[in-house]
Amino acid sequence: LEKIKKLKNWLKMNAHKTFVKYPTGKIKKNNFCFECGRYNNRYISCDTLVIDNNKVLMILRKKDPESGKWCLPGGYLSWDETVEECAAREVKEETGYIIKDLKFLKINSNPNREERQNIVLFFKANIKEKKDPIDLDEVIKIKWFSLDELPNDIVFGHDKIIKEHFAKN
C-alpha cells in the first residue's frame, strides 16, 4: 500500500512535466527505438479503395507482414497529418497515382483483426493522374483487378471491403 501511495505521489509530481517535455514519449516522432523495438507512430492506418473503370488498384506487398500477398494501398498515419492526407500520400507513394474524390468508407477497429490491434480507416477514391511511385521498397507489383479476377491471397480483410463496396454500388 505504501508503494502505491509513493507511485501515485511521484506521478502527480512528475507525469505532467514528463508529458510536456516528451508529448509523444521519449522516442522521437516517426523514429524507431533499438532498445525497446518500438516505432513511434500513431497506430492508425489509412487504406484506400482506388477505383477506375470498375477495376480496383492493388499492390503486391514486398515487406512483412504478409509479404508476397495483395492488398489495397495504405499505411500508417504520420504525425501532424490528417487521415485524408495520409490516404493520398500512401496511394501516391506505393502506386504513383494521385487521387481525387476521396470519400470515407468505414472504420475497422476489430481487436481480433491482428496482433497490434491497429485501427484502420478505409477510404474510396478515383484517379486524378499518374506519377512514378515513390516507395518501391514496399511494393513488388501494382495491378488493376476487375471484380471477377481478384486474387485469392488478399490480406488485411481488404477483400471484404472491396466486396462490400461493390455490393452496395
VEXBADREN-984309 format. One record per residue: residue number from 0; x negated, y negated, z negated of N, C-alpha, C, O, CB in turn. Coordinates in nm, 2 decimals. Atoms other than C-alpha are relative to their C-alpha. Glycine has a CB too. Layout:
<kolpas>
k, n.px, n.py, n.pz, ca.px, ca.py, ca.pz, c.px, c.py, c.pz, o.px, o.py, o.pz, cb.px, cb.py, cb.pz
NUM, X, Y, Z, X, Y, Z, X, Y, Z, X, Y, Z, X, Y, Z
...
</kolpas>
This chain:
<kolpas>
k, n.px, n.py, n.pz, ca.px, ca.py, ca.pz, c.px, c.py, c.pz, o.px, o.py, o.pz, cb.px, cb.py, cb.pz
0, -0.08, 0.12, 0.00, 0.00, 0.00, 0.00, -0.09, -0.13, 0.00, -0.06, -0.22, 0.07, 0.09, 0.00, -0.12
1, 0.10, 0.11, 0.00, -0.29, -0.23, -0.08, -0.06, -0.03, 0.13, -0.08, -0.15, 0.17, -0.10, 0.02, -0.11
2, 0.06, 0.02, -0.14, -0.45, -0.17, 0.26, 0.10, -0.07, 0.09, 0.06, -0.15, 0.18, -0.05, 0.14, 0.05
3, -0.11, 0.06, -0.08, -0.12, -0.26, 0.43, 0.01, -0.15, -0.02, 0.02, -0.23, 0.07, 0.13, 0.08, -0.01
4, -0.01, 0.15, 0.04, -0.10, -0.59, 0.24, -0.12, -0.07, 0.06, -0.10, -0.18, 0.11, 0.01, -0.01, -0.15
5, 0.12, 0.06, -0.05, -0.46, -0.67, 0.34, 0.01, -0.02, 0.15, -0.03, -0.12, 0.20, -0.13, 0.08, -0.05
6, -0.01, 0.01, -0.14, -0.40, -0.59, 0.70, 0.10, -0.11, 0.04, 0.08, -0.18, 0.14, 0.05, 0.14, 0.06
7, -0.10, 0.10, -0.03, -0.08, -0.80, 0.71, -0.05, -0.14, -0.02, -0.03, -0.23, 0.06, 0.13, 0.02, -0.08
8, 0.06, 0.13, 0.03, -0.26, -1.09, 0.55, -0.11, -0.04, 0.10, -0.11, -0.15, 0.15, -0.07, 0.00, -0.14
9, 0.10, 0.03, -0.10, -0.55, -1.06, 0.79, 0.06, -0.04, 0.14, 0.02, -0.13, 0.20, -0.09, 0.12, 0.02
10, -0.07, 0.03, -0.12, -0.31, -1.05, 1.09, 0.06, -0.14, 0.00, 0.05, -0.22, 0.09, 0.11, 0.10, 0.02
11, -0.06, 0.13, 0.01, -0.13, -1.36, 0.96, -0.10, -0.11, 0.02, -0.08, -0.21, 0.08, 0.07, -0.01, -0.14
12, 0.11, 0.10, -0.01, -0.46, -1.54, 0.93, -0.07, -0.01, 0.13, -0.11, -0.11, 0.18, -0.10, 0.02, -0.11
13, 0.09, -0.01, -0.12, -0.63, -1.42, 1.25, 0.07, 0.03, 0.13, 0.01, 0.00, 0.24, -0.10, 0.10, -0.03
14, -0.07, -0.05, -0.12, -0.38, -1.29, 1.50, 0.02, -0.12, 0.10, -0.01, -0.11, 0.22, 0.13, 0.07, -0.03
15, -0.03, 0.11, -0.08, -0.28, -1.63, 1.63, -0.13, -0.06, 0.06, -0.14, -0.09, 0.18, 0.07, -0.11, -0.07
16, 0.13, 0.05, -0.04, -0.65, -1.75, 1.65, -0.05, 0.09, 0.11, -0.10, 0.04, 0.21, -0.10, -0.01, -0.12
17, 0.05, -0.09, -0.10, -0.74, -1.44, 1.84, 0.08, -0.01, 0.13, 0.02, -0.01, 0.24, 0.00, 0.15, -0.05
18, -0.08, 0.01, -0.12, -0.45, -1.47, 2.08, -0.03, -0.13, 0.08, -0.03, -0.13, 0.20, 0.15, 0.00, -0.04
19, 0.02, 0.13, -0.07, -0.52, -1.84, 2.15, -0.14, 0.01, 0.07, -0.15, -0.04, 0.19, -0.01, -0.12, -0.10
20, 0.13, -0.02, -0.07, -0.89, -1.75, 2.23, 0.00, 0.10, 0.11, -0.06, 0.07, 0.21, -0.10, 0.04, -0.11
21, 0.00, -0.10, -0.10, -0.81, -1.44, 2.42, 0.15, 0.04, 0.04, 0.20, 0.14, -0.01, -0.07, 0.13, -0.05
22, -0.14, -0.02, -0.02, -0.45, -1.47, 2.55, 0.03, 0.13, 0.08, 0.14, 0.18, 0.07, 0.06, -0.11, 0.08
23, -0.02, -0.13, -0.07, -0.50, -1.16, 2.78, -0.08, 0.11, -0.06, -0.10, 0.21, 0.01, -0.03, -0.03, 0.15
24, 0.08, -0.10, 0.06, -0.71, -0.97, 2.54, -0.15, -0.03, 0.03, -0.18, -0.13, 0.10, 0.03, 0.14, 0.06
25, 0.14, 0.03, -0.02, -1.09, -0.96, 2.53, -0.06, 0.04, 0.13, -0.17, 0.00, 0.17, -0.08, 0.06, -0.11
26, 0.04, -0.03, -0.14, -1.11, -0.81, 2.88, 0.05, -0.11, 0.09, 0.17, -0.15, 0.08, 0.05, 0.14, 0.04
27, -0.05, 0.11, -0.08, -1.10, -1.09, 3.13, 0.11, 0.05, 0.10, 0.11, 0.17, 0.13, -0.12, -0.06, 0.08
28, -0.10, -0.03, -0.10, -0.81, -1.11, 3.37, -0.05, 0.07, 0.12, -0.16, 0.03, 0.17, 0.08, -0.12, 0.04
29, 0.03, -0.07, -0.12, -0.83, -0.86, 3.66, -0.15, 0.06, -0.01, -0.22, 0.06, 0.10, 0.01, -0.09, 0.12
30, 0.13, -0.06, 0.01, -1.15, -0.70, 3.52, 0.01, 0.13, -0.07, 0.11, 0.16, -0.14, -0.09, -0.10, -0.08
31, 0.01, -0.14, 0.05, -1.25, -0.35, 3.41, -0.09, 0.00, -0.12, -0.20, -0.07, -0.12, -0.05, 0.10, 0.11
32, 0.08, -0.01, 0.12, -1.38, -0.27, 3.06, -0.07, 0.14, 0.01, 0.00, 0.24, 0.01, 0.08, -0.01, -0.13
33, 0.07, -0.12, -0.01, -1.65, 0.00, 3.09, -0.01, 0.08, -0.14, -0.04, 0.20, -0.14, -0.14, -0.02, 0.05
34, 0.00, -0.07, 0.13, -1.63, 0.07, 2.71, 0.13, 0.08, -0.02, 0.13, 0.19, -0.07, -0.02, -0.10, -0.11
35, -0.13, -0.07, 0.03, -1.26, 0.15, 2.69, 0.07, 0.06, 0.12, 0.16, 0.13, 0.11, 0.10, -0.10, -0.06
36, -0.05, -0.06, -0.12, -1.19, 0.24, 3.05, 0.13, -0.07, 0.05, 0.20, -0.01, 0.13, 0.02, 0.14, -0.02
37, -0.13, 0.06, -0.03, -0.90, -0.01, 3.08, -0.03, -0.11, 0.10, -0.13, -0.18, 0.10, 0.06, -0.06, -0.13
38, 0.00, 0.11, -0.10, -0.83, -0.25, 3.37, 0.10, -0.10, -0.05, 0.22, -0.06, -0.07, 0.02, 0.05, 0.14
39, -0.09, 0.10, 0.05, -0.67, -0.58, 3.26, 0.09, -0.06, 0.11, 0.05, -0.16, 0.17, -0.08, -0.10, -0.08
40, -0.09, 0.06, -0.09, -0.38, -0.63, 3.49, 0.14, 0.01, -0.07, 0.15, 0.03, -0.19, 0.01, 0.08, 0.14
41, -0.13, 0.02, 0.06, -0.01, -0.67, 3.44, 0.09, 0.12, 0.01, 0.21, 0.11, -0.04, 0.07, -0.12, 0.07
42, -0.07, -0.13, -0.01, 0.11, -0.31, 3.50, 0.14, -0.01, 0.05, 0.23, 0.07, 0.01, 0.01, 0.06, -0.14
43, -0.13, 0.01, -0.07, 0.39, -0.42, 3.72, -0.05, 0.01, 0.15, -0.14, -0.06, 0.19, 0.08, -0.13, -0.02
44, 0.03, -0.02, -0.15, 0.38, -0.30, 4.09, 0.11, -0.06, 0.08, 0.23, -0.06, 0.04, -0.03, 0.14, 0.03
45, -0.10, 0.06, -0.10, 0.55, -0.47, 4.38, -0.02, 0.08, 0.13, -0.12, 0.07, 0.20, -0.02, -0.15, 0.02
46, 0.01, -0.09, -0.12, 0.62, -0.22, 4.67, 0.11, -0.05, 0.09, 0.22, -0.09, 0.05, 0.02, 0.15, -0.04
47, -0.09, 0.06, -0.10, 0.78, -0.33, 4.99, 0.04, 0.10, 0.11, -0.05, 0.16, 0.18, -0.07, -0.12, 0.06
48, -0.05, -0.08, -0.11, 1.00, -0.15, 5.24, 0.00, -0.10, 0.12, 0.09, -0.18, 0.13, 0.15, 0.06, -0.04
49, 0.01, 0.09, -0.11, 0.90, -0.32, 5.56, 0.06, 0.07, 0.12, 0.03, 0.19, 0.15, -0.15, -0.03, 0.04
50, -0.08, -0.06, -0.11, 1.14, -0.25, 5.85, -0.01, -0.08, 0.13, -0.01, -0.21, 0.13, 0.15, 0.01, -0.05
51, 0.00, 0.06, -0.13, 1.11, -0.32, 6.22, 0.06, 0.10, 0.10, 0.01, 0.21, 0.11, -0.14, -0.05, 0.04
52, -0.07, -0.08, -0.10, 1.34, -0.18, 6.49, 0.04, 0.14, -0.06, 0.02, 0.24, 0.00, -0.09, 0.03, 0.12
53, -0.04, -0.12, 0.07, 1.48, 0.07, 6.24, -0.11, 0.10, -0.04, -0.09, 0.22, -0.06, 0.11, 0.07, 0.08
54, 0.12, -0.08, 0.04, 1.13, 0.20, 6.16, -0.05, -0.05, -0.13, -0.04, -0.17, -0.16, -0.11, 0.01, 0.11
55, 0.05, 0.03, 0.13, 0.96, 0.20, 5.82, -0.15, 0.00, 0.01, -0.21, 0.10, 0.06, 0.05, 0.09, -0.11
56, 0.14, 0.01, 0.01, 0.60, 0.09, 5.77, -0.05, 0.07, -0.12, -0.01, 0.04, -0.23, -0.05, -0.15, 0.00
57, 0.05, -0.07, 0.11, 0.40, 0.33, 5.56, -0.16, 0.01, 0.01, -0.21, -0.01, 0.12, 0.06, 0.15, -0.01
58, 0.15, -0.02, 0.00, 0.03, 0.38, 5.46, -0.03, 0.14, -0.06, 0.04, 0.19, -0.14, -0.06, -0.11, -0.09
59, 0.06, -0.12, 0.05, -0.17, 0.69, 5.41, -0.11, -0.04, -0.10, -0.20, -0.10, -0.06, -0.05, 0.10, 0.11
60, 0.09, 0.04, 0.11, -0.35, 0.65, 5.07, -0.14, 0.06, 0.01, -0.16, 0.17, 0.04, 0.06, 0.03, -0.13
61, 0.14, -0.05, 0.00, -0.73, 0.67, 5.06, -0.05, 0.03, -0.14, -0.13, 0.12, -0.16, -0.09, -0.11, 0.06
62, 0.05, -0.02, 0.14, -0.77, 0.65, 4.68, 0.11, 0.07, -0.08, 0.23, 0.07, -0.05, -0.03, -0.14, -0.06
63, -0.09, -0.06, 0.10, -0.62, 0.84, 4.39, 0.06, -0.12, -0.08, -0.01, -0.22, -0.09, -0.07, 0.10, -0.09
64, -0.08, -0.12, 0.00, -0.37, 0.86, 4.25, 0.07, 0.03, 0.14, 0.10, -0.07, 0.21, 0.11, -0.01, -0.11
65, -0.08, -0.05, -0.12, -0.21, 1.06, 4.54, -0.08, -0.03, 0.13, -0.01, -0.07, 0.23, 0.13, -0.06, 0.00
66, 0.08, 0.01, -0.12, -0.50, 1.03, 4.79, 0.05, 0.09, 0.11, 0.08, 0.21, 0.08, -0.15, 0.02, -0.03
67, -0.04, -0.09, -0.11, -0.40, 1.16, 5.13, 0.15, 0.02, 0.02, 0.20, 0.10, 0.09, -0.06, 0.13, -0.01
68, -0.14, 0.00, -0.01, -0.03, 1.10, 5.08, 0.06, -0.13, 0.04, -0.01, -0.23, 0.03, 0.06, 0.05, -0.13
69, -0.06, 0.12, -0.06, 0.21, 0.85, 5.23, 0.08, -0.08, -0.11, 0.14, -0.02, -0.20, 0.09, 0.04, 0.11
70, -0.09, 0.09, 0.09, 0.38, 0.55, 5.05, 0.02, -0.13, 0.07, -0.03, -0.16, 0.18, -0.07, -0.02, -0.13
71, -0.02, 0.13, -0.05, 0.51, 0.21, 5.11, -0.11, -0.09, -0.04, -0.18, -0.06, -0.14, 0.14, -0.06, -0.06
72, 0.11, 0.09, 0.04, 0.26, -0.08, 5.10, 0.04, -0.07, -0.13, 0.16, -0.10, -0.15, -0.03, -0.10, 0.10
73, -0.02, 0.06, 0.13, 0.23, -0.22, 4.75, -0.11, 0.01, -0.10, -0.21, 0.07, -0.06, 0.13, 0.06, -0.06
74, 0.11, 0.00, 0.10, 0.02, -0.27, 4.44, 0.04, -0.08, -0.12, 0.15, -0.14, -0.13, -0.13, -0.04, 0.06
75, -0.02, 0.07, 0.13, -0.03, -0.44, 4.11, 0.02, -0.15, 0.01, -0.05, -0.21, 0.10, -0.11, 0.03, -0.09
76, -0.02, 0.14, 0.01, 0.09, -0.78, 4.03, -0.13, -0.06, -0.07, -0.17, -0.02, -0.18, 0.13, -0.04, -0.09
77, 0.11, 0.07, 0.06, -0.21, -1.01, 3.97, 0.04, -0.11, -0.10, 0.15, -0.15, -0.10, -0.09, -0.06, 0.11
78, -0.02, 0.11, 0.09, -0.24, -1.27, 3.70, 0.03, -0.12, 0.09, -0.03, -0.14, 0.19, -0.12, -0.02, -0.10
79, -0.03, 0.13, -0.06, -0.10, -1.61, 3.80, 0.06, 0.01, 0.14, 0.04, -0.08, 0.22, -0.13, -0.08, 0.01
80, -0.07, -0.01, -0.13, 0.11, -1.48, 4.10, 0.14, 0.05, -0.03, 0.16, 0.12, -0.13, -0.07, 0.09, 0.10
81, -0.14, -0.05, 0.02, 0.48, -1.43, 4.14, 0.01, 0.14, 0.06, -0.07, 0.18, 0.13, 0.10, -0.10, 0.07
82, -0.03, -0.14, -0.06, 0.63, -1.09, 4.23, 0.01, -0.01, 0.15, -0.03, 0.08, 0.22, 0.12, 0.06, -0.06
83, -0.01, 0.02, -0.14, 0.71, -1.23, 4.57, -0.13, -0.02, 0.07, -0.16, 0.04, 0.18, 0.09, -0.12, 0.03
84, 0.13, 0.02, -0.05, 0.36, -1.34, 4.63, -0.08, 0.13, 0.00, -0.15, 0.16, 0.10, -0.08, -0.11, -0.08
85, 0.07, -0.13, 0.01, 0.23, -1.00, 4.52, 0.05, 0.09, 0.11, -0.03, 0.15, 0.18, 0.03, 0.07, -0.14
86, -0.05, -0.08, -0.10, 0.46, -0.82, 4.76, -0.06, -0.04, 0.14, -0.10, 0.05, 0.21, 0.16, -0.01, 0.01
87, 0.05, 0.04, -0.13, 0.35, -1.03, 5.06, -0.15, 0.02, 0.01, -0.20, 0.06, 0.11, 0.03, -0.15, 0.01
88, 0.15, -0.02, 0.00, -0.02, -1.01, 4.96, -0.03, 0.15, 0.02, -0.12, 0.18, 0.10, -0.06, -0.05, -0.14
89, 0.03, -0.14, -0.01, -0.01, -0.63, 4.92, 0.02, 0.05, 0.14, -0.05, 0.13, 0.20, 0.07, 0.08, -0.10
90, -0.03, -0.04, -0.14, 0.16, -0.58, 5.26, -0.12, -0.05, 0.09, -0.16, 0.02, 0.18, 0.13, -0.06, 0.05
91, 0.11, 0.05, -0.09, -0.10, -0.81, 5.43, -0.13, 0.07, -0.02, -0.20, 0.10, 0.07, -0.01, -0.15, -0.03
92, 0.13, -0.06, 0.03, -0.40, -0.66, 5.25, -0.01, 0.14, 0.06, -0.11, 0.18, 0.12, -0.02, 0.01, -0.15
93, 0.00, -0.14, -0.03, -0.30, -0.30, 5.32, 0.03, 0.03, 0.15, -0.01, 0.13, 0.20, 0.09, 0.08, -0.08
94, -0.04, -0.03, -0.14, -0.15, -0.33, 5.67, -0.03, -0.11, 0.10, -0.03, -0.08, 0.22, 0.15, 0.02, 0.00
95, 0.03, 0.10, -0.09, -0.24, -0.66, 5.82, 0.13, -0.08, 0.04, 0.12, -0.18, 0.11, -0.07, 0.05, 0.12
96, -0.13, 0.07, -0.04, 0.13, -0.76, 5.86, 0.03, -0.11, -0.09, 0.02, -0.10, -0.22, 0.11, 0.10, 0.01
97, -0.05, 0.11, 0.07, 0.26, -1.09, 5.75, 0.15, 0.01, 0.00, 0.21, 0.03, 0.11, -0.04, -0.15, 0.05
98, -0.14, -0.03, 0.01, 0.62, -1.05, 5.63, 0.09, -0.13, -0.01, 0.04, -0.24, -0.04, 0.03, 0.09, -0.12
99, -0.09, 0.11, 0.01, 0.93, -1.27, 5.63, 0.13, 0.07, -0.06, 0.14, 0.19, -0.06, 0.03, -0.07, 0.14
100, -0.13, -0.05, 0.05, 1.29, -1.24, 5.49, -0.02, 0.10, -0.12, 0.06, 0.19, -0.13, 0.08, 0.06, 0.11
101, 0.03, -0.08, 0.12, 1.16, -1.09, 5.16, 0.13, 0.00, -0.09, 0.17, -0.11, -0.13, -0.12, -0.04, -0.08
102, -0.12, -0.01, 0.09, 1.46, -0.96, 4.95, -0.03, 0.11, -0.11, -0.09, 0.21, -0.08, 0.12, 0.03, 0.08
103, 0.01, -0.09, 0.11, 1.46, -0.79, 4.61, 0.10, 0.12, 0.02, 0.22, 0.09, 0.06, 0.02, -0.07, -0.13
104, -0.09, -0.12, -0.01, 1.60, -0.43, 4.62, 0.04, 0.06, -0.13, 0.16, 0.07, -0.17, -0.07, 0.11, 0.09
105, -0.03, -0.07, 0.13, 1.57, -0.27, 4.28, -0.13, 0.01, -0.09, -0.24, -0.02, -0.04, 0.06, 0.13, 0.02
106, 0.10, -0.03, 0.10, 1.36, -0.20, 3.97, -0.01, 0.15, -0.03, 0.10, 0.21, -0.05, 0.01, -0.09, -0.13
107, 0.01, -0.14, 0.05, 1.22, 0.14, 3.88, -0.08, -0.01, -0.13, -0.20, -0.04, -0.13, -0.07, 0.09, 0.10
108, 0.07, 0.01, 0.13, 1.14, 0.14, 3.50, 0.01, 0.14, -0.07, 0.00, 0.15, -0.19, 0.07, -0.11, -0.08
109, -0.01, -0.14, 0.05, 1.18, 0.52, 3.46, -0.13, 0.04, -0.07, -0.23, 0.05, -0.01, 0.04, 0.10, 0.11
110, 0.12, -0.04, 0.07, 0.93, 0.62, 3.18, -0.05, 0.14, 0.04, -0.17, 0.17, 0.01, 0.02, -0.01, -0.14
111, 0.05, -0.13, -0.04, 0.91, 0.97, 3.33, -0.06, 0.00, 0.14, -0.10, 0.10, 0.19, 0.11, 0.10, 0.00
112, 0.05, 0.01, -0.14, 0.80, 0.84, 3.68, -0.15, 0.04, 0.01, -0.19, 0.11, 0.10, 0.03, -0.14, 0.05
113, 0.14, -0.02, 0.00, 0.43, 0.85, 3.59, -0.06, -0.02, -0.14, 0.01, -0.07, -0.22, -0.07, -0.09, 0.10
114, 0.06, 0.01, 0.13, 0.19, 0.87, 3.30, -0.01, -0.14, -0.06, 0.01, -0.16, -0.17, -0.14, 0.06, 0.00
115, 0.02, 0.13, 0.05, 0.12, 0.50, 3.28, 0.13, -0.08, -0.02, 0.13, -0.19, -0.08, -0.09, -0.08, 0.09
116, -0.13, 0.07, 0.02, 0.49, 0.41, 3.29, 0.01, -0.14, 0.06, 0.07, -0.23, 0.00, 0.04, 0.00, -0.14
117, 0.00, 0.12, -0.06, 0.44, 0.13, 3.53, 0.14, -0.04, 0.04, 0.23, 0.05, 0.06, -0.09, 0.00, 0.13
118, -0.13, 0.05, -0.05, 0.74, -0.09, 3.62, -0.02, -0.04, 0.14, -0.12, -0.11, 0.18, 0.05, -0.12, -0.09
119, 0.02, 0.03, -0.14, 0.79, -0.12, 3.99, 0.12, -0.08, 0.05, 0.24, -0.05, 0.03, -0.01, 0.13, 0.09
120, -0.10, 0.08, -0.06, 0.98, -0.39, 4.17, 0.00, 0.03, 0.15, -0.11, 0.01, 0.22, -0.02, -0.16, -0.03
121, -0.01, -0.03, -0.14, 1.10, -0.29, 4.52, 0.06, -0.11, 0.08, 0.16, -0.17, 0.03, 0.08, 0.13, 0.02
122, -0.05, 0.11, -0.09, 1.15, -0.54, 4.80, 0.02, 0.06, 0.14, -0.03, 0.17, 0.17, -0.10, -0.12, 0.00
123, -0.02, -0.03, -0.14, 1.26, -0.53, 5.16, -0.05, -0.12, 0.08, -0.02, -0.23, 0.03, 0.15, 0.04, 0.03
124, 0.05, 0.11, -0.09, 1.10, -0.74, 5.44, 0.00, 0.04, 0.14, 0.00, 0.16, 0.18, -0.13, -0.05, -0.05
125, 0.02, -0.02, -0.14, 1.07, -0.78, 5.81, -0.13, -0.06, 0.04, -0.20, -0.12, -0.04, 0.12, -0.08, 0.08
126, 0.13, 0.04, -0.05, 0.76, -0.85, 6.02, 0.01, -0.14, 0.06, 0.10, -0.18, 0.14, -0.05, 0.10, 0.10
127, 0.02, 0.14, -0.06, 0.66, -1.21, 6.10, -0.11, 0.01, 0.11, -0.09, -0.04, 0.22, -0.03, -0.10, -0.11
128, 0.11, -0.01, -0.09, 0.32, -1.14, 6.26, -0.10, 0.10, -0.05, -0.10, 0.14, -0.16, -0.06, -0.14, 0.03
129, 0.10, -0.10, 0.03, 0.03, -0.90, 6.27, -0.14, -0.07, -0.01, -0.17, -0.14, 0.08, 0.00, 0.11, 0.11
130, 0.14, 0.04, 0.02, -0.32, -0.97, 6.14, -0.08, 0.12, -0.03, -0.02, 0.23, -0.03, -0.02, -0.11, -0.12
131, 0.08, -0.12, 0.03, -0.61, -0.74, 6.06, 0.02, 0.02, -0.15, 0.03, -0.07, -0.23, -0.14, -0.03, 0.03
132, 0.00, -0.04, 0.14, -0.58, -0.55, 5.73, -0.12, -0.05, -0.08, -0.23, -0.06, -0.02, 0.02, 0.15, -0.02
133, 0.11, 0.06, 0.08, -0.79, -0.70, 5.45, -0.07, 0.11, -0.08, -0.19, 0.12, -0.09, 0.05, -0.11, -0.09
134, 0.06, -0.10, 0.10, -0.84, -0.40, 5.21, 0.00, 0.14, 0.06, 0.09, 0.22, 0.03, 0.08, 0.00, -0.13
135, 0.01, -0.13, -0.07, -0.94, -0.10, 5.42, -0.05, 0.11, -0.10, -0.05, 0.23, -0.06, -0.09, 0.00, 0.12
136, 0.05, -0.10, 0.10, -1.08, 0.07, 5.10, 0.12, 0.09, -0.05, 0.09, 0.19, -0.10, -0.07, -0.07, -0.11
137, -0.12, -0.06, 0.06, -0.72, 0.17, 5.00, 0.08, 0.09, 0.10, 0.16, 0.17, 0.06, 0.08, -0.09, -0.06
138, -0.09, -0.05, -0.10, -0.58, 0.29, 5.33, -0.07, 0.08, 0.11, -0.18, 0.04, 0.16, 0.08, -0.11, 0.07
139, 0.05, -0.08, -0.11, -0.66, 0.58, 5.57, 0.06, -0.03, 0.13, 0.00, -0.04, 0.23, 0.02, 0.15, -0.03
140, -0.07, 0.02, -0.12, -0.39, 0.51, 5.82, 0.13, -0.08, -0.03, 0.18, -0.07, -0.14, 0.04, 0.14, 0.06
141, -0.12, 0.07, 0.00, -0.10, 0.28, 5.89, 0.09, 0.05, 0.11, 0.05, 0.06, 0.22, -0.02, -0.16, 0.01
142, -0.09, -0.05, -0.10, 0.21, 0.41, 6.07, 0.14, -0.04, -0.02, 0.19, -0.05, -0.14, -0.02, 0.16, 0.00
143, -0.15, 0.02, 0.00, 0.57, 0.33, 6.16, 0.07, 0.13, 0.01, 0.03, 0.21, 0.10, 0.04, -0.10, 0.11
144, -0.08, -0.13, -0.01, 0.82, 0.61, 6.10, 0.15, -0.03, 0.02, 0.20, -0.12, -0.05, -0.02, 0.08, -0.13
145, -0.15, 0.00, -0.01, 1.18, 0.65, 6.21, 0.05, 0.09, -0.11, -0.02, 0.17, -0.17, 0.06, 0.04, 0.14
146, -0.05, -0.08, 0.11, 1.41, 0.80, 5.95, 0.00, 0.15, 0.02, -0.02, 0.23, -0.07, 0.15, -0.04, -0.02
147, 0.00, -0.15, -0.03, 1.42, 1.14, 6.13, -0.14, 0.05, 0.01, -0.15, 0.17, 0.03, 0.08, 0.02, 0.12
148, 0.14, -0.05, -0.01, 1.04, 1.16, 6.13, -0.08, -0.03, -0.12, -0.21, -0.03, -0.11, -0.07, -0.05, 0.13
149, 0.07, 0.04, 0.12, 0.95, 1.06, 5.78, -0.09, 0.12, -0.05, -0.05, 0.24, -0.03, 0.09, -0.03, -0.12
150, 0.09, -0.11, 0.05, 0.65, 1.27, 5.64, 0.06, 0.06, -0.12, 0.13, 0.00, -0.20, -0.14, -0.05, -0.02
151, -0.05, -0.07, 0.12, 0.71, 1.53, 5.37, -0.07, -0.04, -0.12, -0.02, -0.03, -0.23, -0.02, 0.15, 0.03
152, 0.09, 0.03, 0.11, 0.43, 1.41, 5.15, 0.01, -0.15, -0.04, -0.10, -0.21, -0.05, -0.14, 0.04, 0.02
153, -0.02, 0.14, 0.05, 0.58, 1.07, 5.04, -0.01, 0.00, -0.15, 0.06, 0.08, -0.21, 0.13, -0.07, 0.06
154, 0.02, 0.00, 0.15, 0.48, 0.98, 4.68, 0.06, -0.12, -0.06, 0.12, -0.21, 0.01, -0.15, 0.00, -0.03
155, -0.05, 0.11, 0.09, 0.59, 0.75, 4.40, 0.15, -0.02, 0.01, 0.20, -0.13, -0.02, -0.07, -0.13, 0.03
156, -0.14, 0.01, -0.02, 0.96, 0.81, 4.48, 0.04, -0.09, 0.11, 0.16, -0.13, 0.12, 0.06, -0.05, -0.13
157, -0.02, 0.10, -0.11, 0.93, 0.59, 4.79, 0.10, 0.06, 0.10, 0.17, -0.01, 0.17, -0.12, -0.04, 0.07
158, -0.10, -0.06, -0.09, 1.13, 0.85, 4.99, 0.14, -0.03, -0.04, 0.23, -0.05, 0.04, -0.03, 0.15, 0.01
159, -0.14, 0.03, 0.05, 1.43, 0.79, 4.77, 0.04, -0.14, 0.03, 0.15, -0.17, 0.06, 0.00, 0.02, -0.15
160, -0.03, 0.14, -0.03, 1.40, 0.41, 4.81, 0.04, -0.02, 0.15, 0.13, -0.09, 0.18, -0.12, -0.09, -0.03
161, -0.03, 0.01, -0.14, 1.39, 0.45, 5.19, 0.14, 0.05, 0.03, 0.22, -0.01, 0.10, -0.11, 0.08, 0.08
162, -0.13, -0.07, -0.03, 1.69, 0.69, 5.20, 0.12, -0.08, -0.06, 0.22, -0.09, 0.00, 0.00, 0.14, -0.05
163, -0.10, 0.08, 0.07, 1.89, 0.48, 4.95, 0.03, -0.12, 0.09, 0.15, -0.16, 0.11, -0.04, -0.04, -0.14
164, -0.02, 0.12, -0.08, 1.84, 0.17, 5.16, 0.07, 0.02, 0.13, 0.17, -0.05, 0.16, -0.14, -0.07, 0.03
165, -0.06, -0.03, -0.13, 1.93, 0.32, 5.49, 0.14, 0.06, -0.02, 0.23, 0.05, 0.07, -0.08, 0.09, 0.08
166, -0.14, -0.06, 0.02, 2.24, 0.50, 5.34, 0.09, -0.12, -0.03, 0.21, -0.11, 0.01, 0.00, 0.10, -0.12
167, -0.08, 0.11, 0.03, 2.37, 0.16, 5.23, 0.02, -0.09, 0.12, 0.12, -0.17, 0.13, -0.05, -0.08, -0.12
168, 0.00, 0.09, -0.11, 2.30, -0.02, 5.55, 0.02, 0.07, 0.14, 0.02, 0.00, 0.24, -0.13, -0.08, 0.01
</kolpas>
